Amino acid sequence: MNEVLLDPTNEKRAPRRERRPRLDELAGKTVGLLDISKPRGDLFLDRLEEKLRGEGAEVLRFRKPTFTKPAPIDLRQEIATRCDAVIEALAD
């Protein structure tokens, strides 16, 4: 199966990005939860955090200032350096 990742940042030509491999397990890993600041996204992430902690993951929470723009570069860099994986909440 050939999958294509799309970048929603309104680029004329989407850059090619390699997918990182899935984590073999969550125990002992740090998972970042990124709230994009849409209504009720935090409720979804609260439940997800419970599940991840139950699997032995450390969970760090992050929040974008607004859902209308990409996350600031400093926030993206912090997530990339502190987390083994990240989940972004898209909810209304």
N, C-alpha and C positions, 0 to 999 in steps of 0.2 A: 504494500500500500504506500503510495507516494503522497505525503502530506505537505501542504504549503501553509506557512504562517503568514498572516497578513498584519501589516503594521498600520494602525488606524490614525497615524499622525499626518495624513493628507500629503504624503509625498507623491510626486508624479510617478516615480518608479520605486516600488518597494525593494529595500535592500534584502539580499539573501542572508539569512541567519541560520546557523546550525542549531538544532535542538540539543540541549544537554540531556544526558541519559536520566531516566527516572531513578529516584533513590531506591535502593534495595529494601530499606526499612526506615521507619521514622524514629525509632528509639535512639536517643542521643543526638539527633539532628536538630538544627535550628530552622524553623519554618516562619517566614515573615508573612503576615496577613496585611494586605494593602487595601485600605478602605478608600475608595475613590470619591467619597463625599456625596454619594447619591443617597436619597432617603431609604432607610431600612437596611442598608448594607451592613451597618454595625450589628444588627440583630442576627443576620446570617453569619457574620464572622464570630460573634459570641458563641454560637452553637458549634461552629467549626473548630474554634479554639478548644472547647471542651473535648471534642472527639480526638483532636491531635494530641492534647496532653494525656488523654487516656491511652494513647499509643506510645507514650514515652517521649514525645517531641517537646523541645523547648519552643515557645511561641513568642514572637515579638510582633507588636502591633504598630502599624504605620498608617498615616492618613495624608492624602493629597489635599492641598488647600482648596481645590475646586475640581469638579469632574469635567469642566469644559476645556481643560488644557492638559497636556502631558505632565507627568510628575516632574518636579524640578530636578535638575541634574544632581544636586547634592543629596536629595532623598534617594534617587536611584542608586547612587554610589554607596550610600550607607546600607541600603538593602543588599546590594551585591556583595559587600564586604562582610556583612554580619550574618547572612542567611545561607543555608544550604539549598533552600527552595523558597518560592514565594507563590502565594495565592492571592489573586486580585478579585475583590468583590464587585460584582455588577448587579445591582438590585434597585428596585423602585418600590 
